[in-house]
Amino acid sequence: MEDWIIIGAGYGGVAAASLLQKRGFGTTILEAHKLIGGCASFYKRKDFLFDVGATTFSGILPSQPIGKLFLELGVHPDFYKVDPGMIIKFPERDIIRYADESKWLAEVNKHFPEKNMTKFWNRIFKLEKLAWNFIAENGKIPPRSLSDFISLVKFTNINKLPMLPQLFRSVSTELNSLNIKNSHFEKFLDEQLMITTQSKSKIAPMLTAALGLAYPSETYYPMGGMYKPAELILSKYKEEKGNLILKERVISITHRSGFYELKTENGTYNAKGIISNIPIWNMAEITEGEIQKYFTKIAKKYYTAPGAFTINFAIESKIDLPSLYFQVHSRIPIPYCEAGAFFVSFSHKEDSQKAPEGFRTVTISTHTNPKDWIGLKKEDYKAKKETVSSVILNEFDFAFPELREANKFFPLSGTPKTFENYTNRKNGYVGGIAHSVHSNLLFMTPNKTPFKNLYLVGDTVFPGQGIPAVVLGALNVVNRISS
C-alpha cells in the first residue's frame, strides 16, 4: 500500500511528488508516456532536441513558486535570462519587450503614445507584485471551508484585499477608464494575453492579465530544454527513494474502504491518497460513482479549452538574434487558428544539448480549436495541416528575412490530435482553461476535492496554466497534506 500515488509526470506531478517524498511521505509516480514533462516534454531527431509545448520559464525568483520549489529541493538548473524577454514583430515594425520597466515604458510609449499609457503599465506592474505576494501568503485558494475563508481574509492580508475586485474587472474596462482607445494597442494586448491567459482584453481579468503582461520582465531559457529542470527535480526525488514508473497509464480509479485502487494497463496499485496531474476531463473518464459525478459536472462546466498548432524544425545559422523569443503578427489570417499571431522560440546558440554548433532548433506555436481537428478523414487532416503550416512558414520567412535562405531540417507540425496521441489529454486540450471575468481564479476547480485524500494539480485546476501556476498548485497541495 502506497502513501500517495501521483498520476502524471508533468511539472505539477513531479513537483508534488518530490516535495512529499522529501517531507517523509512514500510516493509513486505513474506516467503514461515514456518521457517526463507532460506538455513541457521533448522529442529528438538525430542530433536535435525539440520542445513539444512550453518554451519559456518564469516565476523562478526565491519568492515565486518555482524558486521556492528549487530552494526546498536544493535544485540549481542552468537558466539563461532572456532580455529582451520578447520581441513582437508586426509587419511594419518591431516592438522590443525589454525586461527593465523603465526601458519598456519608453518603448511602449514610443509605439503607442497615448496619454495614460504609463499609468496603465504602472498599474500592471503594481498588480503583478501584489498578486505574487498575495499568492505566497495564501495556500488555500480557492477556499474550500470556513477555515480557508478565515485564512483568506486574515489580518496580514487586509492591505492586499483591494486587489481582489481586479478579478472581476476586465482589461478593456481598465483601458476605457483611462481613455485609452487605440485599436492597434488592443490587438497588441489581445495577442499577448492569448499566450498567457488564453483570453482577450474584453474578458481577461486585470489581476491575471497583470501576471501575464508582466512576465517578459522575468523570462528564462533552460539550457538543454524545458524538461531539464524537471529531470533535476526527479533526480532529487530518486535520491529520496521516490518511485517513478513510465509507460504506466491509469485506466480506472476506484474508492475502496480507506484507500484507492488504481488499475493501469499493466497492473493494480493501492494507495491511501492520490494526487492527479491529469486534466479534469480525463478524470471524468477513469473514475466511478460519486467521484465520477463530481468530475463529470466540472467537465460539463468547462466543456472546451484551447488547443495548439505547433511547428518544429532546425536551421543552420550563426546569426546573432536580438532575443530567443518572438511573437509574430501575421499579415493575413492564419487558417483554422484562433490567434492573429504565433510565438517563435529559438534555442540558445550555445545550447549544444539541443542542437550542434552552428544550428538552432525552432518551435512555433499558435492557438487552434481542438474541435476543428476531430473526425477528419486522413487525407483531409493532412491537407489541413499542410495549409496551416504553409501560411505560418511563409509568415516566418517574411518576419525573419535574415533566415529566409536557411534550410529547415526535420520540419514537423503538430495539432491537438498530436497532443492527444502523445499526452493522452482529452481532445488535445492544452494550456489550461481560459481566464475570464465570468470564470476567474476564485471559481476555478480547487486543488482539494470533496473526497478524502484526493487532490488535483495541473493546468485545469487552480491556479491554471503555465509552469509557475502548476508548481504553485503542487506547493499548495503538499502544504495542505503536510500541515
Backbone torsions as a table, in degrees:
resi	resn	phi	psi	omega
1	MET	NA	120.8	177.7
2	GLU	-80.3	150.2	169.8
3	ASP	-66.4	-55.5	-177.1
4	TRP	-138.7	136.1	169.8
5	ILE	-111.8	130.5	178.2
6	ILE	-106.7	125.6	-178.4
7	ILE	-96.9	111.2	177.5
8	GLY	104.5	129.7	-179.2
9	ALA	-105.8	35.4	166.0
10	GLY	-73.2	-179.9	-174.7
11	TYR	-60.9	-36.6	178.8
12	GLY	-63.9	-44.6	-179.3
13	GLY	-69.5	-43.4	179.8
14	VAL	-63.0	-42.0	179.6
15	ALA	-64.2	-47.0	-178.8
16	ALA	-62.1	-46.0	-178.8
17	ALA	-62.8	-44.4	-177.7
18	SER	-65.7	-41.1	178.5
19	LEU	-66.0	-44.0	178.5
20	LEU	-62.5	-44.1	-178.7
21	GLN	-62.1	-41.8	-179.7
22	LYS	-66.6	-30.6	-179.1
23	ARG	-87.6	9.4	170.6
24	GLY	101.8	5.6	178.0
25	PHE	-93.5	150.8	175.2
26	GLY	-89.3	129.9	-175.8
27	THR	-137.6	154.3	171.4
28	THR	-135.8	133.8	175.2
29	ILE	-100.9	128.0	173.7
30	LEU	-107.6	117.7	-177.7
31	GLU	-120.2	127.1	-177.4
32	ALA	-70.3	-30.7	-175.3
33	HIS	-86.8	169.3	176.6
34	LYS	-87.0	-4.3	179.5
35	LEU	-127.5	157.8	175.7
36	ILE	-89.7	172.5	171.4
37	GLY	109.1	-22.6	-179.4
38	GLY	60.4	-125.4	179.5
39	CYS	-75.6	0.7	174.3
40	ALA	-115.7	31.2	-178.8
41	SER	-88.2	-159.8	-173.1
42	PHE	-154.6	168.6	166.5
43	TYR	-143.5	162.5	-176.8
44	LYS	-119.5	145.8	169.1
45	ARG	-133.5	105.9	-176.3
46	LYS	53.0	-116.2	-175.8
47	ASP	-91.7	11.1	-174.2
48	PHE	-114.9	140.0	177.1
49	LEU	-117.7	129.0	-176.4
50	PHE	-117.3	131.4	170.7
51	ASP	-72.8	138.2	-175.5
52	VAL	-91.6	-22.2	-176.9
53	GLY	-141.7	-99.8	-179.4
54	ALA	-59.0	143.7	-178.1
55	THR	-133.5	-2.2	-179.5
56	THR	-128.1	152.0	175.8
57	PHE	-117.5	143.0	168.9
58	SER	-149.4	179.5	178.8
59	GLY	72.9	28.6	-176.3
60	ILE	-102.2	1.6	175.7
61	LEU	-65.8	155.4	-175.3
62	PRO	-56.3	-27.3	-179.4
63	SER	-88.0	-3.3	-175.6
64	GLN	-106.1	164.5	-169.3
65	PRO	-55.9	-50.6	-176.8
66	ILE	-68.2	-37.0	175.9
67	GLY	-60.5	-41.2	178.1
68	LYS	-63.9	-41.8	178.7
69	LEU	-61.7	-47.2	-179.7
70	PHE	-61.4	-41.1	-179.5
71	LEU	-63.1	-46.2	-177.5
72	GLU	-65.5	-37.2	-176.8
73	LEU	-88.4	-12.4	-176.7
74	GLY	70.7	40.2	-178.1
75	VAL	-103.9	138.0	-177.9
76	HIS	-133.0	78.1	179.5
77	PRO	-66.4	160.7	179.8
78	ASP	-92.7	99.0	-179.0
79	PHE	-107.1	146.3	172.5
80	TYR	-116.2	121.6	179.3
81	LYS	-75.7	127.3	-177.7
82	VAL	-94.2	118.8	179.0
83	ASP	-146.7	115.2	6.2
84	PRO	-63.1	144.6	-178.8
85	GLY	-66.4	-23.2	179.5
86	MET	-168.0	151.9	169.9
87	ILE	-121.4	125.7	-178.7
88	ILE	-97.6	117.3	-173.2
89	LYS	-104.5	106.7	168.4
90	PHE	-87.8	160.6	179.5
91	PRO	-55.9	-31.3	-173.8
92	GLU	-107.3	-5.2	-177.1
93	ARG	-166.2	161.0	173.0
94	ASP	-110.6	139.6	173.6
95	ILE	-114.0	123.0	-174.8
96	ILE	-92.9	117.3	-179.0
97	ARG	-90.8	83.5	-179.5
98	TYR	-64.8	147.8	174.6
99	ALA	-70.7	-38.6	-179.6
100	ASP	-68.3	130.0	-175.3
101	GLU	-62.1	-43.7	-177.5
102	SER	-66.3	-39.5	177.0
103	LYS	-64.8	-39.9	179.6
104	TRP	-66.4	-41.1	178.9
105	LEU	-61.3	-39.5	177.7
106	ALA	-65.5	-40.5	-178.8
107	GLU	-67.8	-46.3	-176.6
108	VAL	-68.9	-34.6	176.7
109	ASN	-69.9	-28.9	177.0
110	LYS	-66.0	-40.2	-176.7
111	HIS	-88.7	-29.1	-179.8
112	PHE	-131.4	77.8	-172.9
113	PRO	-77.6	58.8	177.1
114	GLU	-85.3	152.7	-173.8
115	LYS	-56.8	-44.1	-173.1
116	ASN	-107.6	24.7	-178.0
117	MET	-62.5	-44.7	179.3
118	THR	-63.1	-40.1	179.0
119	LYS	-61.4	-41.4	179.0
120	PHE	-60.6	-48.5	-176.8
121	TRP	-71.1	-31.8	174.7
122	ASN	-64.2	-35.0	175.7
123	ARG	-67.5	-38.8	177.2
124	ILE	-60.8	-48.0	-178.4
125	PHE	-63.5	-41.2	-179.6
126	LYS	-65.5	-45.1	179.8
127	LEU	-62.6	-40.0	-179.1
128	GLU	-61.7	-43.1	179.8
129	LYS	-67.8	-42.4	177.1
130	LEU	-60.0	-42.2	-177.2
131	ALA	-63.3	-46.0	179.6
132	TRP	-61.8	-42.5	179.4
133	ASN	-64.7	-41.9	-178.9
134	PHE	-65.1	-44.2	179.6
135	ILE	-63.4	-38.2	-179.7
136	ALA	-62.4	-30.1	-176.3
137	GLU	-90.9	-13.9	-174.0
138	ASN	-125.8	101.3	180.0
139	GLY	-93.5	7.6	-175.8
140	LYS	-124.0	44.8	174.9
141	ILE	-110.1	136.3	-6.6
142	PRO	-69.4	145.0	-177.5
143	PRO	-64.8	138.6	-178.9
144	ARG	-114.3	-7.0	-176.8
145	SER	-153.3	173.6	178.4
146	LEU	-60.6	-40.5	-180.0
147	SER	-65.0	-33.2	176.5
148	ASP	-65.5	-41.7	178.1
149	PHE	-63.2	-41.7	179.1
150	ILE	-61.9	-42.2	178.0
151	SER	-61.7	-37.6	-177.4
152	LEU	-64.5	-36.1	-174.7
153	VAL	-109.3	20.5	-179.1
154	LYS	-61.3	160.8	-169.9
155	PHE	-54.3	-39.6	-175.8
156	THR	-66.9	-12.3	-178.7
157	ASN	-103.1	-1.6	-174.4
158	ILE	-57.6	-38.0	-178.0
159	ASN	-68.8	-13.9	179.8
160	LYS	-103.6	-9.2	-177.4
161	LEU	-60.4	-32.5	179.5
162	PRO	-59.6	-16.8	179.9
163	MET	-79.9	-17.7	-176.9
164	LEU	-59.3	-37.5	176.1
165	PRO	-58.4	-19.1	179.4
166	GLN	-69.3	-9.8	172.2
167	LEU	-74.5	-19.8	-177.3
168	PHE	-109.6	3.8	-178.0
169	ARG	-112.4	122.3	-176.1
170	SER	-79.7	162.9	176.2
171	VAL	-62.8	-39.1	178.7
172	SER	-61.7	-39.8	177.3
173	THR	-61.3	-41.7	178.7
174	GLU	-64.1	-43.7	179.1
175	LEU	-62.3	-41.6	178.8
176	ASN	-63.9	-39.0	-179.2
177	SER	-66.1	-26.7	178.5
178	LEU	-94.8	2.4	179.8
179	ASN	59.5	35.8	174.4
180	ILE	-94.5	108.4	-176.2
181	LYS	-129.2	74.6	-177.8
182	ASN	-125.9	109.0	-174.9
183	SER	-62.9	-33.0	178.4
184	HIS	-67.6	-39.1	177.7
185	PHE	-68.0	-39.7	178.9
186	GLU	-63.3	-40.5	176.4
187	LYS	-64.1	-41.4	176.2
188	PHE	-57.0	-48.8	179.8
189	LEU	-63.9	-43.3	-177.6
190	ASP	-57.4	-44.3	-178.6
191	GLU	-70.7	-32.8	174.7
192	GLN	-66.2	-43.6	-177.6
193	LEU	-68.4	-31.6	177.9
194	MET	-61.7	-30.8	179.0
195	ILE	-69.1	-39.8	-167.6
196	THR	-107.4	-32.5	-178.8
197	THR	-113.9	-6.3	-177.5
198	GLN	64.0	17.2	-179.7
199	SER	-142.6	171.5	-177.2
200	LYS	-108.5	175.9	-168.8
201	SER	-61.0	-26.3	-177.9
202	LYS	-67.7	-28.2	-178.3
203	ILE	-124.1	-10.3	-178.9
204	ALA	-69.2	125.6	178.8
205	PRO	-67.1	142.9	-179.3
206	MET	-57.1	-38.2	-174.4
207	LEU	-65.7	-51.3	179.8
208	THR	-73.9	-29.1	175.1
209	ALA	-62.4	-37.6	179.4
210	ALA	-61.6	-41.7	177.8
211	LEU	-62.3	-40.3	-178.8
212	GLY	-73.8	-42.1	-177.0
213	LEU	-73.2	-25.0	-179.4
214	ALA	-88.4	-13.8	-170.4
215	TYR	-61.1	-29.6	179.1
216	PRO	-62.1	-12.4	176.3
217	SER	-73.5	-16.5	177.1
218	GLU	-136.6	69.3	-178.3
219	THR	-110.7	130.9	-175.2
220	TYR	-127.7	150.4	177.2
221	TYR	-111.8	122.3	177.9
222	PRO	-84.5	117.9	179.5
223	MET	-62.5	128.3	179.9
224	GLY	100.2	-14.4	179.0
225	GLY	123.6	162.0	-177.1
226	MET	-64.1	-25.7	-178.2
227	TYR	-79.0	-14.3	-172.5
228	LYS	-59.2	-48.2	176.4
229	PRO	-59.3	-37.0	177.4
230	ALA	-63.9	-37.1	177.6
231	GLU	-62.8	-40.9	177.5
232	LEU	-66.5	-39.8	177.4
233	ILE	-60.8	-42.9	180.0
234	LEU	-68.0	-30.1	177.1
235	SER	-64.8	-39.0	175.1
236	LYS	-66.0	-39.4	179.0
237	TYR	-59.0	-44.6	-178.9
238	LYS	-71.1	-31.9	174.8
239	GLU	-60.8	-32.0	179.0
240	GLU	-88.5	13.9	177.0
241	LYS	72.1	25.8	173.6
242	GLY	-73.4	155.8	-172.5
243	ASN	-118.4	118.1	177.0
244	LEU	-111.7	126.5	178.3
245	ILE	-120.7	114.2	179.6
246	LEU	-88.8	163.4	-179.1
247	LYS	52.8	43.6	-179.0
248	GLU	-130.0	82.2	-176.5
249	ARG	-81.3	126.7	177.8
250	VAL	-77.9	127.3	-178.6
251	ILE	-111.9	-13.6	175.4
252	SER	-160.1	147.7	176.5
253	ILE	-128.2	126.0	179.5
254	THR	-125.0	131.9	178.3
255	HIS	-87.8	111.2	176.3
256	ARG	-95.2	-174.4	179.6
257	SER	-74.7	99.5	176.1
258	GLY	87.6	0.7	177.9
259	PHE	-157.4	173.9	177.8
260	TYR	-115.2	139.5	175.3
261	GLU	-108.1	124.3	179.1
262	LEU	-114.4	126.1	175.4
263	LYS	-104.8	136.2	176.3
264	THR	-116.0	-179.2	177.2
265	GLU	-70.7	-10.2	-176.6
266	ASN	-119.3	-12.2	-176.4
267	GLY	176.0	-161.6	-176.6
268	THR	-130.5	139.6	178.5
269	TYR	-128.8	145.9	174.5
270	ASN	-118.9	140.9	-179.4
271	ALA	-148.6	148.8	175.6
272	LYS	-70.1	-29.7	-178.9
273	GLY	-149.0	160.1	-179.0
274	ILE	-131.1	138.5	166.4
275	ILE	-118.5	115.8	-177.8
276	SER	-98.4	127.6	176.3
277	ASN	-106.3	13.8	-179.8
278	ILE	-99.0	158.2	-175.0
279	PRO	-61.8	155.7	-178.0
280	ILE	-60.2	-32.9	-179.5
281	TRP	-67.4	-38.0	177.9
282	ASN	-68.1	-35.5	178.5
283	MET	-62.5	-35.0	179.0
284	ALA	-65.1	-22.9	-176.1
285	GLU	-91.0	-17.8	-174.7
286	ILE	-115.8	4.1	178.0
287	THR	-107.0	178.3	179.7
288	GLU	-148.6	168.3	176.6
289	GLY	63.7	-141.2	-177.5
290	GLU	-64.2	-33.0	179.2
291	ILE	-66.1	-42.6	178.0
292	GLN	-64.3	-39.8	177.4
293	LYS	-59.5	-40.9	179.6
294	TYR	-60.7	-49.4	-177.2
295	PHE	-74.1	-30.6	176.2
296	THR	-64.3	-40.1	177.6
297	LYS	-62.8	-44.0	178.9
298	ILE	-65.2	-43.0	-178.9
299	ALA	-61.8	-35.4	177.9
300	LYS	-70.9	-34.7	178.4
301	LYS	-64.7	-45.6	178.3
302	TYR	-105.2	74.0	-170.6
303	TYR	-76.3	-9.2	177.1
304	THR	-149.7	167.9	180.0
305	ALA	-159.0	166.9	-178.2
306	PRO	-68.3	161.6	171.3
307	GLY	-131.2	172.7	-177.5
308	ALA	-129.4	141.3	167.7
309	PHE	-108.5	126.5	-175.7
310	THR	-126.1	152.2	172.3
311	ILE	-134.5	131.0	174.4
312	ASN	-120.5	143.3	171.9
313	PHE	-162.2	169.0	175.4
314	ALA	-116.0	148.5	177.0
315	ILE	-130.7	150.6	173.3
316	GLU	-97.0	114.4	-178.3
317	SER	-162.5	137.6	175.9
318	LYS	-109.4	12.1	-179.2
319	ILE	-71.1	133.8	174.8
320	ASP	-76.8	128.1	179.0
321	LEU	-98.7	146.6	-178.4
322	PRO	-70.8	-17.0	176.2
323	SER	-155.6	172.2	173.5
324	LEU	-98.2	-14.4	-174.6
325	TYR	-123.6	133.5	-177.9
326	PHE	-138.4	146.8	167.9
327	GLN	-116.8	122.5	-175.9
328	VAL	-106.2	118.1	175.3
329	HIS	-83.7	121.5	-175.0
330	SER	-73.0	144.9	176.9
331	ARG	-73.5	-25.2	-179.2
332	ILE	-130.8	159.7	176.5
333	PRO	-59.3	138.9	176.8
334	ILE	-86.3	117.0	-175.5
335	PRO	-60.3	141.7	176.9
336	TYR	61.3	20.9	178.8
337	CYS	-126.3	156.9	-171.8
338	GLU	-105.0	-0.5	178.9
339	ALA	-116.8	156.8	177.2
340	GLY	-97.8	12.5	-178.3
341	ALA	-148.2	166.2	173.6
342	PHE	-136.2	153.2	-176.5
343	PHE	-99.2	133.8	-177.9
344	VAL	-120.7	128.5	177.0
345	SER	-121.4	129.7	176.1
346	PHE	-107.1	143.7	172.5
347	SER	-71.6	153.4	177.9
348	HIS	-65.7	141.2	-175.7
349	LYS	-63.8	-20.9	179.4
350	GLU	-102.0	8.9	-179.6
351	ASP	-88.0	85.1	-177.3
352	SER	-72.9	-11.2	176.7
353	GLN	-74.8	-23.7	-179.0
354	LYS	-100.8	-27.5	-179.0
355	ALA	-158.1	147.1	176.3
356	PRO	-63.9	164.3	179.7
357	GLU	-57.0	134.5	-179.7
358	GLY	90.5	-4.0	179.3
359	PHE	-121.1	158.6	172.2
360	ARG	-136.0	150.2	168.7
361	THR	-96.0	151.6	-177.3
362	VAL	-130.3	133.7	173.8
363	THR	-122.3	127.9	176.8
364	ILE	-118.3	137.2	177.9
365	SER	-144.9	148.6	174.2
366	THR	-151.1	170.4	-176.3
367	HIS	-85.7	141.7	173.5
368	THR	-145.0	158.3	179.6
369	ASN	-86.3	117.5	-178.1
370	PRO	-55.8	-31.9	-176.9
371	LYS	-68.6	-18.9	177.0
372	ASP	-74.2	-7.9	-176.7
373	TRP	-114.6	7.7	-178.5
374	ILE	-93.3	139.3	172.2
375	GLY	73.9	18.6	-179.8
376	LEU	-84.8	145.3	171.1
377	LYS	-67.1	155.5	-174.2
378	LYS	-55.7	-44.5	-177.7
379	GLU	-70.6	-33.5	177.9
380	ASP	-69.9	-40.0	178.2
381	TYR	-62.3	-45.2	179.9
382	LYS	-63.2	-43.6	-179.4
383	ALA	-64.6	-38.9	179.7
384	LYS	-64.0	-44.8	177.7
385	LYS	-59.8	-43.8	-178.2
386	GLU	-66.1	-35.6	178.1
387	THR	-64.1	-48.1	-179.7
388	VAL	-64.6	-44.8	-178.8
389	SER	-60.7	-41.8	-178.2
390	SER	-61.8	-44.7	179.9
391	VAL	-64.5	-46.4	-177.5
392	ILE	-63.8	-44.0	-178.3
393	LEU	-68.2	-33.7	174.3
394	ASN	-64.1	-41.3	178.6
395	GLU	-68.8	-35.0	175.5
396	PHE	-61.1	-46.6	-179.6
397	ASP	-63.4	-35.7	177.9
398	PHE	-68.6	-41.3	-177.0
399	ALA	-71.9	-28.1	-178.0
400	PHE	-124.5	71.0	-178.3
401	PRO	-60.0	-27.6	-179.7
402	GLU	-68.1	-15.9	-179.6
403	LEU	-110.4	3.7	-171.6
404	ARG	-60.1	-35.4	-177.1
405	GLU	-87.6	-5.5	-178.6
406	ALA	-73.5	134.5	177.0
407	ASN	-67.9	145.3	177.4
408	LYS	-104.6	112.4	-176.8
409	PHE	-95.9	143.4	176.7
410	PHE	52.8	46.1	179.4
411	PRO	-66.1	134.8	-179.7
412	LEU	-148.2	126.3	178.2
413	SER	-105.4	152.2	-179.5
414	GLY	-132.9	148.7	179.6
415	THR	-125.0	178.6	173.9
416	PRO	-54.9	-32.4	177.1
417	LYS	-64.1	-35.7	177.1
418	THR	-62.5	-46.8	179.7
419	PHE	-63.7	-38.0	178.7
420	GLU	-64.6	-42.0	-178.7
421	ASN	-64.0	-38.5	-173.7
422	TYR	-94.6	-26.7	-177.2
423	THR	-112.3	-9.1	-178.4
424	ASN	67.7	10.4	178.0
425	ARG	-71.2	130.1	-175.3
426	LYS	-56.2	129.5	179.5
427	ASN	58.9	9.1	-178.4
428	GLY	72.0	23.9	176.7
429	TYR	-63.5	127.6	176.9
430	VAL	-136.6	157.0	175.4
431	GLY	90.3	1.6	176.8
432	GLY	84.3	-161.0	-176.5
433	ILE	-106.1	135.9	-176.6
434	ALA	-58.4	136.9	175.0
435	HIS	-79.2	139.7	-176.9
436	SER	-151.7	150.7	174.9
437	VAL	-64.5	-20.3	-179.9
438	HIS	-88.9	-17.3	-178.9
439	SER	-147.9	71.0	-171.8
440	ASN	-91.2	-171.8	-174.4
441	LEU	-53.2	-41.3	-176.4
442	LEU	-65.9	-18.2	-178.9
443	PHE	-108.5	7.1	176.7
444	MET	-70.2	159.4	176.7
445	THR	-59.6	126.0	-177.4
446	PRO	-70.8	160.1	174.1
447	ASN	-69.5	-29.4	-179.2
448	LYS	-94.6	123.9	178.6
449	THR	-92.5	171.0	177.2
450	PRO	-71.9	-3.2	-174.2
451	PHE	-104.7	133.5	-173.9
452	LYS	-57.5	130.8	175.6
453	ASN	59.9	31.2	172.3
454	LEU	-123.1	111.0	-176.0
455	TYR	-121.7	162.1	-177.1
456	LEU	-128.3	139.5	168.6
457	VAL	-133.4	175.7	179.5
458	GLY	111.7	179.3	-170.6
459	ASP	-83.4	-4.0	178.8
460	THR	-99.4	3.5	175.7
461	VAL	-128.0	173.8	-177.8
462	PHE	-54.9	137.5	-0.4
463	PRO	-97.0	13.4	172.5
464	GLY	108.1	-148.3	-167.4
465	GLN	-81.5	159.1	178.8
466	GLY	99.8	147.2	-178.0
467	ILE	-62.4	-42.1	176.4
468	PRO	-58.2	-37.6	-178.2
469	ALA	-68.6	-45.0	-177.8
470	VAL	-70.7	-31.1	175.2
471	VAL	-69.0	-39.5	175.3
472	LEU	-59.3	-43.1	176.8
473	GLY	-58.0	-41.7	178.5
474	ALA	-63.9	-44.1	177.6
475	LEU	-58.3	-44.2	-178.9
476	ASN	-63.3	-43.3	-179.9
477	VAL	-63.5	-47.8	-177.8
478	VAL	-64.6	-38.1	177.6
479	ASN	-65.0	-36.1	175.6
480	ARG	-64.2	-45.2	-176.0
481	ILE	-66.7	-41.0	-172.2
482	SER	-92.4	-2.1	-178.7
483	SER	-82.2	NA	NA
